[in-house]
């Protein structure tokens, strides 16, 4: 199955836009559409799991720990942690490459740190 993404509330909108400029058919749901405002990290992980989407976040401080606890009880599509200062162009290229060269199942229950 192809990778589908979910933008965390702290993710720069420019990243979503850049990914979609590379390939408009990529399924990258925004935090607004997913209704993530005012949700806790565990709730965000639950929403990502229920929708089968890799969560894309800048939150390297708390989200990896929440994922470790989350996968004790249920599977997760995984999370991708992006450094705040990584150039948007390179983030978009890495996410595009991940989607083109792998299947969603390869990232289950994993924390992936960019750059690849």
Order of alpha helices (4+ residues) and beta strands (2+ residues): beta-alpha-beta-alpha-alpha-beta-alpha-beta-alpha-beta
